[in-house]
Amino acid sequence: MSAIVNTQPRRIYRLPQVQAATGFGRAWIYELMKRGDFPQARKIGARAVGWDSAAVDAWVAAQLGEVA
């Protein structure tokens, strides 16, 4: 199986983008983060958090069995 190469630039995903990428709701995303089963959000402002797009995309690929 060949590795999937992400050609998109690395970005900061906000919650709606993470929800769209995973299909999960806010509460489940935060529960998975608490368990250590999902990439951690990072503080990007006084009242804002975001996720590393590369980490979220890699997590989705792993869930789909696309990462060796």
Secondary structure, DSSP 8 states (H G I E B T S, - for coil): -------S---EE-HHHHHHHH---HHHHHHHHHHT-S---EEEETTEEEEEHHHHHHHHHHHTT---
